[in-house]
Structure formats: structure tokens, C-alpha cells
Amino acid sequence: MKKSIKTTITTFSMVAITALSCMVKIPMELPTENTSISFLPFTLQNMFAVLAGILLGVPQGPSAVGIFLLLGVFGLPIFSSGTVGVAAISGYTGGFLVSYYLAAFFSGAIAGRPNINEKKLSIYNILKFFLAAFVGFVFIYVGGTIQYVRVISCSIIQGIQSCVIPFLVFDGIKLIAVVFIALILRPIIAQYIYTETEIL
């Protein structure tokens, strides 16, 4: 099978997994300063956005997330927020969605292209994947919080209290999971996609 076909299959598999992860969510009510109620779900989609970048590298990782976002904008109900179309991007959770792409890009840039010769338990790879995942989650937090504050019209402190603090423990667990998944799957993905000469 040609490398281009293998790459396409791998990329769209990541699109599908990220989309299906919308079924795992726990909505949480968040009162804002103007007494309105907003909802931000505990979700796995931010984890899979970061994981796409780390597993596939650049450009495949961010491409997978970009396709996922386009499918949601064009109407498929695959966002954890429950909204679709342009409204999903322009709403108070839209900053998180847009930041998924940035997270995948920068996580993938730090992690690099998957390589069959990577040692699964090397300290170097553990630290590299941890840094890549950490940077990815930071981009999601920053982008999501900025748009939440803008749309809800609340203070930056309120935004942090709503968009960051409640999710830190859960996302910390997901970050650790991303690192271990990457350690296991990246050599397998490299062996599937690349030829021996490309690996070397």
C-alpha cells in the first residue's frame, strides 16, 4: 500500500476518533457575573486534539483536527458543546475549538514525526511528549478562556475560574494518558506509514 494512502487512512482515523469522543462529556453549569448561566463540558476532545498532533506530527496531526473542525462547521454534530456550524466557532466555547488546531500543530511540532526507532520508555521521549502535551493544553486553555471572556462579558478572573480551574485535575490525568499512549503508538504508526529508508 502506498504511503499516501496509509497517511490518509491514519489521518482520517484520527478524525473519526476525535469526532466520536463527543459522546463522552459531562456538562457543567457556570454562573457568570451578569447572572446568566453558561455550560462548559468535561470532554475528551481536547485530549484527542493534542494526541493527534503528538501521534501524527506535522502536518498530519493538525490536518486531522482541521478536518474535524470543518466537518463540525458544515453541520455534523461532533462538537462536545452540542452546537454546530459557524455558531459553534463564534460562541463562548468556540475559542476551545479553534485552539484545538493550534494545540495539534504545536504539540506535533514539539513531538516531531513518529519514528519506529523511538524507545518507548526513554526519559527523553517521556519529557518531550509531556512538554508537547502541556503546550497543547495551554493553547487550548488560553484560546478558550479569551473567547469565553469576550462572549460572556465577564472578567478574566471569572474566565479562569470557569474555564481553567475546574478542569485542571481532569486534564492533568488526560495529559499523563497522552504521554503513555504516544509512547506506545508512535512507533507502531511510524512502522505502518513510513518505509525503511524514510525511517532512517
Backbone as JSON Lines, residues from 0, in Angstrom:
{"i":0,"aa":"M","n":[0.83,-1.18,0.0],"ca":[0.0,0.0,0.0],"c":[0.89,1.26,0.0]}
{"i":1,"aa":"K","n":[0.53,2.25,-0.82],"ca":[1.33,3.46,-0.93],"c":[1.29,4.27,0.36]}
{"i":2,"aa":"K","n":[2.4,4.99,0.59],"ca":[2.5,5.81,1.79],"c":[1.37,6.84,1.86]}
{"i":3,"aa":"S","n":[1.01,7.45,0.72],"ca":[-0.03,8.48,0.72],"c":[-1.37,7.91,1.18]}
{"i":4,"aa":"I","n":[-1.65,6.67,0.78],"ca":[-2.91,6.04,1.18],"c":[-2.88,5.73,2.68]}
{"i":5,"aa":"K","n":[-1.74,5.21,3.15],"ca":[-1.6,4.9,4.56],"c":[-1.74,6.17,5.42]}
{"i":6,"aa":"T","n":[-1.13,7.25,4.94],"ca":[-1.21,8.51,5.68],"c":[-2.64,9.01,5.73]}
{"i":7,"aa":"T","n":[-3.35,8.91,4.61],"ca":[-4.75,9.34,4.56],"c":[-5.6,8.52,5.51]}
{"i":8,"aa":"I","n":[-5.4,7.2,5.51],"ca":[-6.16,6.33,6.41],"c":[-5.9,6.69,7.87]}
{"i":9,"aa":"T","n":[-4.64,6.91,8.2],"ca":[-4.27,7.24,9.58],"c":[-4.86,8.58,9.99]}
{"i":10,"aa":"T","n":[-4.79,9.56,9.09],"ca":[-5.32,10.9,9.39],"c":[-6.81,10.85,9.62]}
{"i":11,"aa":"F","n":[-7.54,10.18,8.73],"ca":[-9.0,10.14,8.87],"c":[-9.44,9.24,10.02]}
{"i":12,"aa":"S","n":[-8.61,8.29,10.4],"ca":[-8.91,7.51,11.6],"c":[-8.88,8.4,12.83]}
{"i":13,"aa":"M","n":[-7.92,9.33,12.85],"ca":[-7.83,10.27,13.97],"c":[-9.0,11.23,13.94]}
{"i":14,"aa":"V","n":[-9.44,11.63,12.76],"ca":[-10.63,12.48,12.63],"c":[-11.84,11.77,13.24]}
{"i":15,"aa":"A","n":[-12.01,10.5,12.89],"ca":[-13.16,9.73,13.37],"c":[-13.13,9.56,14.88]}
{"i":16,"aa":"I","n":[-11.95,9.25,15.42],"ca":[-11.83,9.05,16.87],"c":[-12.15,10.35,17.62]}
{"i":17,"aa":"T","n":[-11.62,11.46,17.12],"ca":[-11.88,12.75,17.75],"c":[-13.36,13.09,17.7]}
{"i":18,"aa":"A","n":[-14.0,12.82,16.56],"ca":[-15.43,13.09,16.41],"c":[-16.26,12.23,17.35]}
{"i":19,"aa":"L","n":[-15.93,10.94,17.44],"ca":[-16.7,10.03,18.29],"c":[-16.54,10.36,19.77]}
{"i":20,"aa":"S","n":[-15.44,11.0,20.11],"ca":[-15.22,11.33,21.52],"c":[-16.2,12.36,22.05]}
{"i":21,"aa":"C","n":[-17.0,12.97,21.14],"ca":[-18.01,13.94,21.58],"c":[-19.08,13.27,22.43]}
{"i":22,"aa":"M","n":[-19.18,11.95,22.34],"ca":[-20.19,11.23,23.12],"c":[-19.82,11.13,24.59]}
{"i":23,"aa":"V","n":[-18.55,11.42,24.91],"ca":[-18.1,11.38,26.3],"c":[-17.99,12.81,26.8]}
{"i":24,"aa":"K","n":[-18.99,13.27,27.54],"ca":[-18.97,14.64,28.05],"c":[-19.86,14.74,29.28]}
{"i":25,"aa":"I","n":[-19.49,15.66,30.17],"ca":[-20.25,15.92,31.38],"c":[-20.48,17.43,31.44]}
{"i":26,"aa":"P","n":[-21.71,17.91,31.12],"ca":[-21.97,19.35,31.15],"c":[-21.84,19.9,32.57]}
{"i":27,"aa":"M","n":[-21.37,21.14,32.69],"ca":[-21.23,21.78,33.98],"c":[-21.76,23.2,33.91]}
{"i":28,"aa":"E","n":[-22.66,23.54,34.83],"ca":[-23.23,24.89,34.85],"c":[-22.22,25.87,35.45]}
{"i":29,"aa":"L","n":[-22.11,27.03,34.8],"ca":[-21.18,28.05,35.27],"c":[-21.9,29.4,35.34]}
{"i":30,"aa":"P","n":[-22.23,29.88,36.54],"ca":[-22.84,31.21,36.63],"c":[-21.83,32.29,36.28]}
{"i":31,"aa":"T","n":[-22.25,33.29,35.55],"ca":[-21.35,34.38,35.17],"c":[-21.7,35.64,35.96]}
{"i":32,"aa":"E","n":[-20.91,36.68,35.78],"ca":[-21.08,37.89,36.57],"c":[-22.41,38.59,36.29]}
{"i":33,"aa":"N","n":[-22.96,38.39,35.1],"ca":[-24.24,39.04,34.79],"c":[-25.42,38.12,35.09]}
{"i":34,"aa":"T","n":[-25.19,37.1,35.94],"ca":[-26.19,36.15,36.46],"c":[-26.71,35.17,35.41]}
{"i":35,"aa":"S","n":[-26.21,35.21,34.19],"ca":[-26.61,34.21,33.2],"c":[-25.87,32.9,33.48]}
{"i":36,"aa":"I","n":[-26.32,31.85,32.84],"ca":[-25.72,30.53,33.05],"c":[-25.09,30.06,31.75]}
{"i":37,"aa":"S","n":[-23.87,29.61,31.82],"ca":[-23.2,29.03,30.65],"c":[-22.81,27.59,30.99]}
{"i":38,"aa":"F","n":[-22.51,26.83,29.97],"ca":[-22.18,25.43,30.15],"c":[-20.86,25.1,29.45]}
{"i":39,"aa":"L","n":[-19.95,24.53,30.19],"ca":[-18.71,24.02,29.61],"c":[-18.61,22.55,29.98]}
{"i":40,"aa":"P","n":[-18.5,21.66,29.0],"ca":[-18.47,20.23,29.34],"c":[-17.09,19.71,29.67]}
{"i":41,"aa":"F","n":[-17.03,18.77,30.6],"ca":[-15.84,17.93,30.72],"c":[-15.86,17.02,29.5]}
{"i":42,"aa":"T","n":[-14.8,17.02,28.73],"ca":[-14.79,16.29,27.46],"c":[-13.44,15.65,27.19]}
{"i":43,"aa":"L","n":[-13.44,14.68,26.28],"ca":[-12.19,14.05,25.86],"c":[-11.64,14.65,24.57]}
{"i":44,"aa":"Q","n":[-12.4,15.55,23.94],"ca":[-11.99,16.03,22.62],"c":[-10.71,16.85,22.68]}
{"i":45,"aa":"N","n":[-10.49,17.6,23.75],"ca":[-9.24,18.35,23.83],"c":[-8.05,17.39,23.92]}
{"i":46,"aa":"M","n":[-8.24,16.26,24.6],"ca":[-7.17,15.27,24.69],"c":[-6.83,14.7,23.31]}
{"i":47,"aa":"F","n":[-7.86,14.38,22.53],"ca":[-7.62,13.79,21.22],"c":[-7.06,14.81,20.22]}
{"i":48,"aa":"A","n":[-7.36,16.08,20.41],"ca":[-6.75,17.11,19.56],"c":[-5.25,17.16,19.8]}
{"i":49,"aa":"V","n":[-4.86,17.15,21.08],"ca":[-3.44,17.15,21.42],"c":[-2.79,15.85,20.97]}
{"i":50,"aa":"L","n":[-3.49,14.75,21.18],"ca":[-2.96,13.44,20.82],"c":[-2.74,13.31,19.32]}
{"i":51,"aa":"A","n":[-3.62,13.93,18.53],"ca":[-3.46,13.89,17.07],"c":[-2.14,14.5,16.67]}
{"i":52,"aa":"G","n":[-1.8,15.64,17.27],"ca":[-0.54,16.28,16.94],"c":[0.66,15.45,17.35]}
{"i":53,"aa":"I","n":[0.6,14.87,18.55],"ca":[1.75,14.11,19.05],"c":[1.9,12.78,18.33]}
{"i":54,"aa":"L","n":[0.81,12.11,18.02],"ca":[0.9,10.81,17.35],"c":[1.31,10.94,15.9]}
{"i":55,"aa":"L","n":[0.78,11.94,15.21],"ca":[0.98,12.02,13.76],"c":[2.03,13.05,13.35]}
{"i":56,"aa":"G","n":[2.34,13.99,14.23],"ca":[3.28,15.04,13.87],"c":[2.66,16.05,12.92]}
{"i":57,"aa":"V","n":[3.49,16.94,12.4],"ca":[3.06,17.97,11.45],"c":[3.44,17.52,10.05]}
{"i":58,"aa":"P","n":[2.53,17.6,9.07],"ca":[1.24,18.29,9.09],"c":[0.04,17.39,9.35]}
{"i":59,"aa":"Q","n":[0.23,16.06,9.47],"ca":[-0.9,15.15,9.57],"c":[-1.77,15.42,10.79]}
{"i":60,"aa":"G","n":[-1.13,15.69,11.95],"ca":[-1.9,15.92,13.17],"c":[-2.84,17.1,13.08]}
{"i":61,"aa":"P","n":[-2.31,18.3,12.79],"ca":[-3.21,19.44,12.65],"c":[-4.18,19.3,11.47]}
{"i":62,"aa":"S","n":[-3.79,18.56,10.44],"ca":[-4.71,18.32,9.32],"c":[-5.93,17.54,9.8]}
{"i":63,"aa":"A","n":[-5.7,16.52,10.63],"ca":[-6.8,15.72,11.16],"c":[-7.74,16.59,11.99]}
{"i":64,"aa":"V","n":[-7.18,17.45,12.82],"ca":[-8.01,18.33,13.65],"c":[-8.72,19.37,12.78]}
{"i":65,"aa":"G","n":[-8.04,19.88,11.76],"ca":[-8.67,20.83,10.86],"c":[-9.86,20.23,10.14]}
{"i":66,"aa":"I","n":[-9.73,18.99,9.68],"ca":[-10.85,18.31,9.01],"c":[-12.0,18.12,10.0]}
{"i":67,"aa":"F","n":[-11.67,17.71,11.2],"ca":[-12.69,17.55,12.25],"c":[-13.46,18.85,12.48]}
{"i":68,"aa":"L","n":[-12.74,19.97,12.57],"ca":[-13.39,21.26,12.78],"c":[-14.27,21.64,11.6]}
{"i":69,"aa":"L","n":[-13.8,21.41,10.39],"ca":[-14.59,21.74,9.19],"c":[-15.87,20.92,9.14]}
{"i":70,"aa":"L","n":[-15.8,19.65,9.49],"ca":[-16.99,18.8,9.5],"c":[-18.03,19.34,10.47]}
{"i":71,"aa":"G","n":[-17.57,19.82,11.62],"ca":[-18.5,20.39,12.59],"c":[-19.08,21.71,12.12]}
{"i":72,"aa":"V","n":[-18.26,22.54,11.49],"ca":[-18.74,23.82,10.97],"c":[-19.76,23.6,9.86]}
{"i":73,"aa":"F","n":[-19.58,22.54,9.08],"ca":[-20.51,22.25,7.99],"c":[-21.75,21.5,8.45]}
{"i":74,"aa":"G","n":[-21.88,21.27,9.75],"ca":[-23.15,20.78,10.26],"c":[-23.18,19.44,10.94]}
{"i":75,"aa":"L","n":[-22.08,18.69,10.94],"ca":[-22.11,17.4,11.63],"c":[-22.06,17.63,13.14]}
{"i":76,"aa":"P","n":[-22.91,16.93,13.91],"ca":[-22.98,17.14,15.36],"c":[-21.86,16.42,16.09]}
{"i":77,"aa":"I","n":[-20.65,16.92,15.96],"ca":[-19.49,16.21,16.51],"c":[-18.73,17.02,17.56]}
{"i":78,"aa":"F","n":[-19.26,18.2,17.92],"ca":[-18.62,19.0,18.95],"c":[-19.23,18.69,20.31]}
{"i":79,"aa":"S","n":[-18.41,18.6,21.33],"ca":[-18.9,18.3,22.67],"c":[-19.82,19.38,23.21]}
{"i":80,"aa":"S","n":[-19.69,20.59,22.7],"ca":[-20.54,21.69,23.16],"c":[-21.99,21.5,22.75]}
{"i":81,"aa":"G","n":[-22.24,20.63,21.75],"ca":[-23.59,20.39,21.29],"c":[-24.04,21.32,20.19]}
{"i":82,"aa":"T","n":[-23.24,22.31,19.84],"ca":[-23.57,23.25,18.78],"c":[-22.86,22.85,17.48]}
{"i":83,"aa":"V","n":[-23.39,23.32,16.37],"ca":[-22.79,23.03,15.07],"c":[-22.73,24.32,14.25]}
{"i":84,"aa":"G","n":[-22.03,24.25,13.12],"ca":[-21.96,25.38,12.22],"c":[-21.06,26.49,12.74]}
{"i":85,"aa":"V","n":[-21.19,27.65,12.11],"ca":[-20.38,28.8,12.48],"c":[-20.66,29.22,13.91]}
{"i":86,"aa":"A","n":[-21.89,28.98,14.39],"ca":[-22.25,29.34,15.76],"c":[-21.36,28.65,16.78]}
{"i":87,"aa":"A","n":[-20.92,27.45,16.45],"ca":[-20.06,26.71,17.37],"c":[-18.7,27.4,17.52]}
{"i":88,"aa":"I","n":[-18.21,27.99,16.44],"ca":[-16.91,28.66,16.47],"c":[-17.02,30.06,17.07]}
{"i":89,"aa":"S","n":[-18.14,30.73,16.84],"ca":[-18.3,32.1,17.32],"c":[-18.86,32.18,18.73]}
{"i":90,"aa":"G","n":[-19.36,31.07,19.26],"ca":[-19.94,31.07,20.6],"c":[-18.9,31.06,21.7]}
{"i":91,"aa":"Y","n":[-19.37,30.97,22.94],"ca":[-18.44,31.1,24.07],"c":[-17.51,29.9,24.23]}
{"i":92,"aa":"T","n":[-17.83,28.77,23.58],"ca":[-16.9,27.63,23.6],"c":[-16.06,27.55,22.32]}
{"i":93,"aa":"G","n":[-16.28,28.48,21.4],"ca":[-15.59,28.43,20.12],"c":[-14.09,28.59,20.21]}
{"i":94,"aa":"G","n":[-13.62,29.33,21.21],"ca":[-12.19,29.5,21.38],"c":[-11.47,28.2,21.67]}
{"i":95,"aa":"F","n":[-12.14,27.31,22.38],"ca":[-11.56,26.0,22.64],"c":[-11.41,25.22,21.33]}
{"i":96,"aa":"L","n":[-12.46,25.27,20.51],"ca":[-12.45,24.52,19.24],"c":[-11.34,25.02,18.32]}
{"i":97,"aa":"V","n":[-11.26,26.32,18.14],"ca":[-10.22,26.88,17.27],"c":[-8.83,26.53,17.81]}
{"i":98,"aa":"S","n":[-8.7,26.56,19.12],"ca":[-7.41,26.26,19.74],"c":[-7.02,24.8,19.61]}
{"i":99,"aa":"Y","n":[-7.98,23.93,19.32],"ca":[-7.63,22.52,19.08],"c":[-6.62,22.42,17.94]}
{"i":100,"aa":"Y","n":[-6.85,23.22,16.91],"ca":[-5.92,23.18,15.76],"c":[-4.53,23.65,16.16]}
{"i":101,"aa":"L","n":[-4.48,24.76,16.89],"ca":[-3.18,25.28,17.34],"c":[-2.49,24.28,18.27]}
{"i":102,"aa":"A","n":[-3.27,23.65,19.12],"ca":[-2.72,22.66,20.04],"c":[-2.11,21.49,19.27]}
{"i":103,"aa":"A","n":[-2.83,21.01,18.26],"ca":[-2.33,19.9,17.45],"c":[-1.06,20.3,16.7]}
{"i":104,"aa":"F","n":[-1.04,21.52,16.19],"ca":[0.12,21.98,15.43],"c":[1.37,22.07,16.31]}
{"i":105,"aa":"F","n":[1.25,22.77,17.42],"ca":[2.44,22.98,18.25],"c":[2.83,21.72,19.02]}
{"i":106,"aa":"S","n":[1.87,20.91,19.4],"ca":[2.21,19.62,20.01],"c":[2.95,18.74,19.02]}
{"i":107,"aa":"G","n":[2.46,18.73,17.78],"ca":[3.11,17.94,16.75],"c":[4.48,18.45,16.39]}
{"i":108,"aa":"A","n":[4.64,19.78,16.41],"ca":[5.95,20.36,16.1],"c":[6.97,19.99,17.17]}
{"i":109,"aa":"I","n":[6.54,19.97,18.41],"ca":[7.46,19.61,19.5],"c":[7.77,18.12,19.49]}
{"i":110,"aa":"A","n":[6.75,17.3,19.29],"ca":[6.93,15.84,19.31],"c":[7.69,15.36,18.09]}
{"i":111,"aa":"G","n":[7.51,16.03,16.95],"ca":[8.15,15.61,15.72],"c":[7.43,14.44,15.05]}
{"i":112,"aa":"R","n":[7.94,14.04,13.92],"ca":[7.34,12.94,13.17],"c":[7.58,11.61,13.9]}
{"i":113,"aa":"P","n":[6.57,10.74,13.95],"ca":[6.78,9.45,14.63],"c":[7.89,8.64,13.98]}
{"i":114,"aa":"N","n":[8.65,7.95,14.8],"ca":[9.81,7.21,14.33],"c":[9.83,5.83,14.96]}
{"i":115,"aa":"I","n":[10.01,4.82,14.15],"ca":[9.99,3.45,14.62],"c":[11.12,3.17,15.61]}
{"i":116,"aa":"N","n":[12.17,3.95,15.55],"ca":[13.33,3.73,16.41],"c":[13.21,4.4,17.78]}
{"i":117,"aa":"E","n":[12.1,5.07,18.03],"ca":[11.91,5.69,19.34],"c":[11.83,4.63,20.44]}
{"i":118,"aa":"K","n":[12.54,4.86,21.52],"ca":[12.47,3.95,22.66],"c":[11.25,4.32,23.5]}
{"i":119,"aa":"K","n":[10.39,3.34,23.72],"ca":[9.12,3.61,24.38],"c":[9.29,4.25,25.76]}
{"i":120,"aa":"L","n":[10.28,3.81,26.52],"ca":[10.4,4.27,27.9],"c":[11.62,5.15,28.13]}
{"i":121,"aa":"S","n":[12.14,5.78,27.1],"ca":[13.28,6.66,27.29],"c":[12.83,7.94,28.01]}
{"i":122,"aa":"I","n":[13.67,8.42,28.9],"ca":[13.37,9.65,29.63],"c":[13.19,10.82,28.66]}
{"i":123,"aa":"Y","n":[14.01,10.83,27.61],"ca":[13.93,11.91,26.62],"c":[12.54,11.98,25.99]}
{"i":124,"aa":"N","n":[12.02,10.81,25.55],"ca":[10.71,10.8,24.9],"c":[9.6,11.13,25.88]}
{"i":125,"aa":"I","n":[9.7,10.64,27.1],"ca":[8.69,10.95,28.1],"c":[8.61,12.46,28.33]}
{"i":126,"aa":"L","n":[9.78,13.1,28.5],"ca":[9.8,14.54,28.73],"c":[9.34,15.31,27.49]}
{"i":127,"aa":"K","n":[9.75,14.84,26.32],"ca":[9.35,15.52,25.06],"c":[7.84,15.46,24.87]}
{"i":128,"aa":"F","n":[7.25,14.29,25.08],"ca":[5.81,14.16,24.91],"c":[5.04,14.91,26.0]}
{"i":129,"aa":"F","n":[5.61,14.93,27.2],"ca":[4.98,15.69,28.28],"c":[4.95,17.17,27.93]}
{"i":130,"aa":"L","n":[6.09,17.69,27.46],"ca":[6.15,19.09,27.07],"c":[5.19,19.38,25.93]}
{"i":131,"aa":"A","n":[5.15,18.49,24.93],"ca":[4.26,18.69,23.78],"c":[2.8,18.73,24.23]}
{"i":132,"aa":"A","n":[2.42,17.8,25.1],"ca":[1.04,17.77,25.58],"c":[0.73,18.99,26.44]}
{"i":133,"aa":"F","n":[1.68,19.37,27.29],"ca":[1.48,20.53,28.16],"c":[1.25,21.79,27.33]}
{"i":134,"aa":"V","n":[2.09,22.0,26.33],"ca":[1.94,23.16,25.46],"c":[0.59,23.13,24.74]}
{"i":135,"aa":"G","n":[0.18,21.95,24.28],"ca":[-1.11,21.82,23.62],"c":[-2.28,22.22,24.51]}
{"i":136,"aa":"F","n":[-2.27,21.72,25.75],"ca":[-3.34,22.06,26.68],"c":[-3.32,23.54,27.04]}
{"i":137,"aa":"V","n":[-2.14,24.13,27.15],"ca":[-2.04,25.56,27.45],"c":[-2.68,26.38,26.33]}
{"i":138,"aa":"F","n":[-2.41,26.03,25.08],"ca":[-3.02,26.74,23.95],"c":[-4.54,26.65,24.02]}
{"i":139,"aa":"I","n":[-5.05,25.47,24.38],"ca":[-6.5,25.3,24.47],"c":[-7.08,26.14,25.59]}
{"i":140,"aa":"Y","n":[-6.42,26.14,26.74],"ca":[-6.89,26.94,27.86],"c":[-6.89,28.43,27.53]}
{"i":141,"aa":"V","n":[-5.8,28.91,26.94],"ca":[-5.67,30.34,26.65],"c":[-6.7,30.77,25.62]}
{"i":142,"aa":"G","n":[-6.76,30.05,24.49],"ca":[-7.71,30.4,23.44],"c":[-9.16,30.3,23.91]}
{"i":143,"aa":"G","n":[-9.46,29.23,24.65],"ca":[-10.82,29.04,25.14],"c":[-11.23,30.11,26.13]}
{"i":144,"aa":"T","n":[-10.33,30.45,27.04],"ca":[-10.65,31.45,28.06],"c":[-10.83,32.84,27.46]}
{"i":145,"aa":"I","n":[-9.98,33.2,26.5],"ca":[-10.09,34.52,25.87],"c":[-11.45,34.71,25.21]}
{"i":146,"aa":"Q","n":[-11.88,33.71,24.44],"ca":[-13.17,33.87,23.77],"c":[-14.34,33.78,24.75]}
{"i":147,"aa":"Y","n":[-14.21,32.94,25.76],"ca":[-15.26,32.86,26.78],"c":[-15.46,34.21,27.45]}
{"i":148,"aa":"V","n":[-14.37,34.86,27.84],"ca":[-14.45,36.17,28.48],"c":[-15.07,37.2,27.55]}
{"i":149,"aa":"R","n":[-14.69,37.14,26.29],"ca":[-15.21,38.11,25.31],"c":[-16.7,37.94,25.08]}
{"i":150,"aa":"V","n":[-17.14,36.7,24.89],"ca":[-18.55,36.45,24.55],"c":[-19.46,36.57,25.76]}
{"i":151,"aa":"I","n":[-19.03,36.05,26.9],"ca":[-19.86,36.1,28.09],"c":[-19.82,37.47,28.75]}
{"i":152,"aa":"S","n":[-18.8,38.27,28.44],"ca":[-18.61,39.6,29.02],"c":[-18.38,39.52,30.53]}
{"i":153,"aa":"C","n":[-17.4,38.72,30.9],"ca":[-17.04,38.59,32.3],"c":[-15.58,38.98,32.47]}
{"i":154,"aa":"S","n":[-15.12,39.02,33.69],"ca":[-13.73,39.38,33.95],"c":[-12.81,38.22,33.61]}
{"i":155,"aa":"I","n":[-11.51,38.51,33.47],"ca":[-10.55,37.46,33.17],"c":[-10.45,36.48,34.35]}
{"i":156,"aa":"I","n":[-10.64,37.0,35.57],"ca":[-10.62,36.12,36.75],"c":[-11.78,35.14,36.69]}
{"i":157,"aa":"Q","n":[-12.96,35.66,36.36],"ca":[-14.13,34.8,36.2],"c":[-13.9,33.78,35.09]}
{"i":158,"aa":"G","n":[-13.25,34.22,34.03],"ca":[-12.97,33.31,32.92],"c":[-12.06,32.17,33.35]}
{"i":159,"aa":"I","n":[-11.02,32.5,34.11],"ca":[-10.1,31.47,34.6],"c":[-10.81,30.53,35.56]}
{"i":160,"aa":"Q","n":[-11.65,31.1,36.43],"ca":[-12.4,30.28,37.37],"c":[-13.37,29.33,36.67]}
{"i":161,"aa":"S","n":[-13.87,29.75,35.51],"ca":[-14.84,28.94,34.77],"c":[-14.18,27.98,33.8]}
{"i":162,"aa":"C","n":[-13.1,28.42,33.13],"ca":[-12.54,27.67,32.0],"c":[-11.28,26.88,32.33]}
{"i":163,"aa":"V","n":[-10.65,27.2,33.45],"ca":[-9.36,26.56,33.75],"c":[-9.42,25.73,35.03]}
{"i":164,"aa":"I","n":[-9.69,26.39,36.13],"ca":[-9.57,25.73,37.44],"c":[-10.4,24.45,37.57]}
{"i":165,"aa":"P","n":[-11.67,24.43,37.12],"ca":[-12.46,23.2,37.31],"c":[-11.93,22.0,36.53]}
{"i":166,"aa":"F","n":[-11.1,22.26,35.51],"ca":[-10.67,21.19,34.61],"c":[-9.23,20.73,34.82]}
{"i":167,"aa":"L","n":[-8.52,21.37,35.74],"ca":[-7.09,21.11,35.88],"c":[-6.78,19.65,36.24]}
{"i":168,"aa":"V","n":[-7.49,19.11,37.2],"ca":[-7.22,17.73,37.62],"c":[-7.55,16.75,36.5]}
{"i":169,"aa":"F","n":[-8.72,16.92,35.91],"ca":[-9.15,16.03,34.83],"c":[-8.19,16.1,33.65]}
{"i":170,"aa":"D","n":[-7.79,17.32,33.29],"ca":[-6.88,17.48,32.15],"c":[-5.47,17.01,32.5]}
{"i":171,"aa":"G","n":[-5.09,17.1,33.77],"ca":[-3.8,16.55,34.18],"c":[-3.74,15.05,33.97]}
{"i":172,"aa":"I","n":[-4.84,14.38,34.29],"ca":[-4.93,12.93,34.05],"c":[-4.85,12.63,32.56]}
{"i":173,"aa":"K","n":[-5.55,13.44,31.76],"ca":[-5.53,13.25,30.31],"c":[-4.13,13.5,29.74]}
{"i":174,"aa":"L","n":[-3.43,14.47,30.29],"ca":[-2.06,14.75,29.83],"c":[-1.17,13.52,30.04]}
{"i":175,"aa":"I","n":[-1.26,12.93,31.22],"ca":[-0.46,11.73,31.5],"c":[-0.85,10.6,30.56]}
{"i":176,"aa":"A","n":[-2.15,10.47,30.3],"ca":[-2.63,9.42,29.39],"c":[-2.07,9.64,27.99]}
{"i":177,"aa":"V","n":[-2.04,10.89,27.54],"ca":[-1.5,11.22,26.21],"c":[-0.05,10.77,26.1]}
{"i":178,"aa":"V","n":[0.74,11.03,27.12],"ca":[2.16,10.67,27.1],"c":[2.32,9.16,26.94]}
{"i":179,"aa":"F","n":[1.59,8.38,27.72],"ca":[1.75,6.93,27.65],"c":[1.2,6.35,26.35]}
{"i":180,"aa":"I","n":[0.1,6.91,25.86],"ca":[-0.43,6.47,24.57],"c":[0.57,6.75,23.46]}
{"i":181,"aa":"A","n":[1.19,7.93,23.5],"ca":[2.19,8.29,22.49],"c":[3.39,7.36,22.54]}
{"i":182,"aa":"L","n":[3.84,7.03,23.73],"ca":[4.99,6.14,23.88],"c":[4.73,4.78,23.23]}
{"i":183,"aa":"I","n":[3.5,4.33,23.32],"ca":[3.15,3.01,22.79],"c":[2.86,3.06,21.29]}
{"i":184,"aa":"L","n":[2.1,4.07,20.85],"ca":[1.56,4.04,19.48],"c":[2.45,4.69,18.43]}
{"i":185,"aa":"R","n":[3.28,5.64,18.8],"ca":[4.07,6.34,17.77],"c":[4.97,5.39,16.97]}
{"i":186,"aa":"P","n":[5.69,4.47,17.6],"ca":[6.5,3.54,16.79],"c":[5.65,2.65,15.88]}
{"i":187,"aa":"I","n":[4.45,2.3,16.35],"ca":[3.56,1.48,15.53],"c":[3.06,2.27,14.33]}
{"i":188,"aa":"I","n":[2.68,3.52,14.55],"ca":[2.23,4.38,13.45],"c":[3.35,4.61,12.46]}
{"i":189,"aa":"A","n":[4.57,4.82,12.96],"ca":[5.72,5.04,12.07],"c":[5.96,3.81,11.21]}
{"i":190,"aa":"Q","n":[5.88,2.64,11.81],"ca":[6.11,1.4,11.06],"c":[5.04,1.19,10.0]}
{"i":191,"aa":"Y","n":[3.82,1.63,10.29],"ca":[2.71,1.48,9.34],"c":[2.85,2.44,8.17]}
{"i":192,"aa":"I","n":[3.25,3.68,8.44],"ca":[3.24,4.72,7.41],"c":[4.52,4.74,6.58]}
{"i":193,"aa":"Y","n":[5.67,4.7,7.25],"ca":[6.93,5.01,6.56],"c":[7.68,3.77,6.14]}
{"i":194,"aa":"T","n":[8.4,3.92,5.05],"ca":[9.27,2.84,4.58],"c":[10.57,2.85,5.38]}
{"i":195,"aa":"E","n":[11.36,1.82,5.22],"ca":[12.63,1.73,5.97],"c":[13.55,2.9,5.65]}
{"i":196,"aa":"T","n":[13.61,3.31,4.38],"ca":[14.5,4.41,4.01],"c":[14.04,5.72,4.61]}
{"i":197,"aa":"E","n":[12.71,5.91,4.71],"ca":[12.18,7.14,5.3],"c":[12.4,7.15,6.8]}
{"i":198,"aa":"I","n":[12.32,5.98,7.43],"ca":[12.55,5.88,8.87],"c":[13.98,6.27,9.2]}
{"i":199,"aa":"L","n":[14.92,5.76,8.38],"ca":[16.33,6.07,8.6],"c":[16.61,7.53,8.22]}
